[in-house]
Amino acid sequence: MAWHGLTVDLESPYFACFRQVAATSVVLTYPVPPFTTLIGMLLNAMGVHYAGYEAERSRLQEALRFNLRPLFPIERPQRELAKLLKLVGEGRKEEGKRPVDFPSSPVRKSFLVRPAYRVYLASESRDLIERLQEALQRPARPLYLGGSDDMVIVTLRWIGEVRWAEGRETWGMVPGIQEGCELIRLPLAFRAGRDLAPPPLLALPRRFPFPLPEPRPLAFFESEGVWLLPEPVPVEA
């Protein structure tokens, strides 16, 4: 079955923070938006109602594959002092259903300044890719990436059929350990439970295209070949 794809550029004109879920005493940011963050942005663009949000999120997560790269070299994150609201315990006094006070805690927060990315989205469903294209061209709600006040500018670059071929260089992140790359464990899915395996280890090259040690099967979005994450099994015609 053929794969269909969409290439999108995302630019944050001010700041962005993609919070690392394991960080508690400080707010650390991933250098790139996780797939879960991209899914949230797409659902927002589609205007999905909260009543059907979980079902649509699961469907989109299962149907889509992705990869991405920074459009500019990633600089060291900046830091600021921020206040985060704490969860309100059941024993706290309330007036009706509203808490009386909102306790907060000062933390150090990392953020990126004007980051920009090229995102590759692919699916076996051509209809889904066309729906996403329409939603990103005419979003149902204002779009943001990361925090709800971190707006994003979306530019559609390409839509068409994804071509599978062997390539000697890639334009996105690479699974596993690669020399000269930043290693990150990027969340790829929303899941519940504490006994699940950690997110896969990905290598983020510092420059693109990134030369591979040997030719590998890649998904080509026009002339740019990438791995699709989570990795599907290509079917030969």
Buried (B, 14 or more C-beta within 10 A) or exposed (E): EEBBBBBBBBBBEEBBBBBBEEEEEEBBBBBBBBBBBBBBBBBBBBEBEEEEEEEBBEEBBEEBBBBBBBEEEBEEBEBEEBEEEEEBEEEEEEEEEEBEEEEEEEBEBBBBEEBBBBBBBBBBBBEBBEBBBEBBEEBEEEBBBBBEEBBBEBEEBEBEEBBBEEBEBBBBBBEEEBEEBBEBBBBBBEEEEEEEEEBBEBBBBEEBBBEBEEEBEBBBBEEBBBBBBBEBEEEEE
